[in-house]
Amino acid sequence: MIAFLVVAAIAYFCVIAFWAWDILSAGGAANIGLGVAILVLPLIGLWVLWAVLRNGFAHQRLVRLAREAGRDLDVSGLPTMPSGRVQRAAADELFASVKAEYEADPDSWIATYRLARAYDYAGDRSRARTWMTKAVGLERDQR
């Protein structure tokens, strides 16, 4: 599904770039300004697409490495709500224990990765993204 969406996005960017080229080739100051502005949009889109894919692959790498090391965060035994999310009290307890583990070894990418996952289970997605980015950097530095 991701491959299909990436191909569709690239095709869409190509169509937009083609339209921008048509407008640019018509000449005139207004057309050139509009064509350049439209041409910038696919470039921004490609950059965003690349950044999202790069982050996704980096996060998947950490998941795989943590599982191989037997250190992935296991929440299968925690109580869940009907939606499937971990109940708040259980997520808070999990977070407290994972945070203590991180504080004992803050330079470990696995501890940082586990903290990011605990933030996610606790419902704090922005901090989870921040800590996952830090975990990716630590793992890259330790490689």
C-alpha positions as CSV (number, residue, x, y, z in Angstrom):
1,M,0.0,0.0,0.0
2,I,2.8,2.4,0.8
3,A,4.5,1.7,-2.5
4,F,1.3,2.4,-4.3
5,L,0.8,5.7,-2.5
6,V,4.5,6.7,-3.1
7,V,4.0,6.0,-6.9
8,A,0.7,7.9,-6.9
9,A,2.3,10.9,-5.2
10,I,5.3,10.9,-7.6
11,A,2.9,10.7,-10.5
12,Y,0.9,13.6,-9.1
13,F,4.1,15.6,-8.6
14,C,5.0,15.0,-12.2
15,V,1.6,16.2,-13.5
16,I,1.9,19.4,-11.4
17,A,5.5,19.9,-12.7
18,F,4.2,19.4,-16.3
19,W,1.5,22.0,-15.7
20,A,4.0,24.4,-14.3
21,W,6.2,23.9,-17.3
22,D,3.3,24.7,-19.6
23,I,2.6,27.9,-17.7
24,L,6.3,28.9,-17.7
25,S,6.6,28.3,-21.5
26,A,3.6,30.6,-22.2
27,G,5.9,33.6,-21.2
28,G,5.0,36.8,-19.5
29,A,5.9,37.9,-16.1
30,A,2.7,36.7,-14.4
31,N,3.0,33.3,-16.1
32,I,6.6,32.9,-15.1
33,G,5.9,33.9,-11.5
34,L,3.0,31.5,-11.3
35,G,4.9,28.7,-13.1
36,V,7.8,29.0,-10.7
37,A,5.5,29.0,-7.7
38,I,3.7,25.9,-8.9
39,L,7.0,24.2,-9.7
40,V,8.2,24.7,-6.1
41,L,5.2,22.6,-4.8
42,P,6.3,19.3,-6.2
43,L,9.8,19.9,-4.9
44,I,8.4,20.5,-1.4
45,G,6.2,17.4,-1.8
46,L,9.1,15.2,-2.8
47,W,11.2,16.5,0.1
48,V,8.3,15.7,2.6
49,L,7.8,12.3,1.0
50,W,11.5,11.5,1.3
51,A,11.6,12.7,5.0
52,V,8.6,10.7,6.0
53,L,9.9,7.5,4.3
54,R,13.4,8.0,5.7
55,N,11.9,8.3,9.3
56,G,9.6,5.4,8.8
57,F,12.5,3.1,7.7
58,A,14.7,4.3,10.5
59,H,11.9,3.6,13.1
60,Q,11.3,0.2,11.6
61,R,15.0,-0.5,11.9
62,L,14.9,0.3,15.6
63,V,11.9,-2.0,16.1
64,R,13.7,-4.8,14.3
65,L,16.9,-4.3,16.3
66,A,15.0,-4.1,19.6
67,R,13.1,-7.2,18.9
68,E,16.3,-9.1,17.9
69,A,17.8,-8.0,21.2
70,G,14.7,-9.1,23.1
71,R,14.1,-5.5,24.4
72,D,11.0,-4.5,22.5
73,L,8.3,-3.0,24.7
74,D,5.7,-5.8,25.3
75,V,2.3,-4.5,26.1
76,S,0.4,-7.7,25.3
77,G,-0.4,-8.3,29.0
78,L,-1.6,-4.8,29.8
79,P,-5.4,-4.1,30.1
80,T,-6.8,-2.3,27.0
81,M,-9.9,-0.2,26.3
82,P,-12.5,-1.3,23.8
83,S,-10.6,0.7,21.1
84,G,-7.5,-1.4,21.7
85,R,-5.4,1.3,23.3
86,V,-3.7,0.5,26.6
87,Q,-5.7,1.8,29.6
88,R,-4.3,5.1,30.9
89,A,-3.4,3.8,34.4
90,A,-1.5,0.8,32.9
91,A,0.2,3.1,30.4
92,D,1.3,5.4,33.2
93,E,2.8,2.5,35.2
94,L,4.6,1.3,32.1
95,F,5.9,4.8,31.5
96,A,7.2,5.1,35.0
97,S,9.2,1.9,34.8
98,V,10.6,2.6,31.3
99,K,11.5,6.2,32.4
100,A,13.5,4.8,35.3
101,E,15.2,2.4,32.9
102,Y,16.1,5.3,30.7
103,E,17.4,7.4,33.6
104,A,19.7,4.6,34.5
105,D,21.2,4.5,31.0
106,P,20.4,7.7,29.0
107,D,23.0,7.0,26.3
108,S,21.4,3.8,25.3
109,W,19.4,3.9,22.1
110,I,17.3,1.0,23.2
111,A,16.4,2.7,26.5
112,T,15.5,5.9,24.5
113,Y,13.5,3.9,21.9
114,R,11.6,2.2,24.8
115,L,10.9,5.6,26.3
116,A,9.6,6.9,23.0
117,R,7.2,3.9,22.8
118,A,6.1,4.4,26.4
119,Y,5.3,8.0,25.6
120,D,3.2,6.8,22.6
121,Y,1.3,4.3,24.8
122,A,0.7,7.1,27.4
123,G,-0.8,9.2,24.6
124,D,1.9,11.8,24.2
125,R,2.6,11.5,20.5
126,S,4.6,14.7,20.2
127,R,7.1,13.6,22.9
128,A,7.1,10.1,21.4
129,R,8.2,11.5,18.0
130,T,10.9,13.7,19.7
131,W,12.3,10.8,21.7
132,M,12.2,8.4,18.7
133,T,14.2,10.9,16.7
134,K,16.7,11.0,19.5
135,A,16.8,7.2,19.6
136,V,17.5,7.0,15.8
137,G,20.4,9.4,16.3
138,L,21.8,7.5,19.2
139,E,21.6,4.2,17.3
140,R,23.3,5.8,14.2
141,D,26.1,7.1,16.4
142,Q,26.6,3.8,18.1
143,R,26.8,1.9,14.8
